[in-house]
Amino acid sequence: EAEGPSPMNPEKTTKFHDVTEFKSDDHRLFTSSVLGEDGKWVVMARGEAKRTK
């Protein structure tokens, strides 16, 4: 977790949370979330990486 400017209100700060899931040696999932004003985590971005051979 990290804390930085809120995307909803730049005058406030909020917490951010990034997760990398290692599904296999060739497959990873990335999720970036922000803590909303209601106290719930909101996913802002998702990404997927697959290695080709």
N, C-alpha and C positions, 0 to 999 in steps of 0.2 A: 504494500500500500504506500501511497504517497499523497501529499496534500498540495493543492494548487488552486489557481483561479477557477471559479465555477463557470461552466459554459452557459448556465442559465442566467447568472448574474455576476459579471466580472468584478464587482465590488466586494464579493464574498469569496471565501475559500471553501473547498469541499475535498473529500477524499476520492482518490482514484485507485483502481485495482486492476492489475493485468495478470492474466493466467495463460500459461503455455502448457498445452496437453500433448504429451508425447505418445501418440497412438501406436507408433512403430518406429523403426529406424528411418523409414521413408515417408512418414505422415505425421504432421503436427497441426494442431488447432490453436489459434490465438484469440483471446477474448479480452476486450478492454471495457471496464465498467466505471460508472461514476455514482457516488452516493447522492440520491435525490433528497430534496427537502423533506420528504415524507419518511426518510430513514431507510428506504428500500434501494437496493442496487439496480441500476439501469444500464443495460448493455448499450454501449455507444458504437462499438465496432467489433466485427468478427473477421477472422482471416483463416485461410487454410493453405498449407504448403505440402505439396507432394513431390518427392524426388522422382525424376524419370531416369531410367537406366538405358 
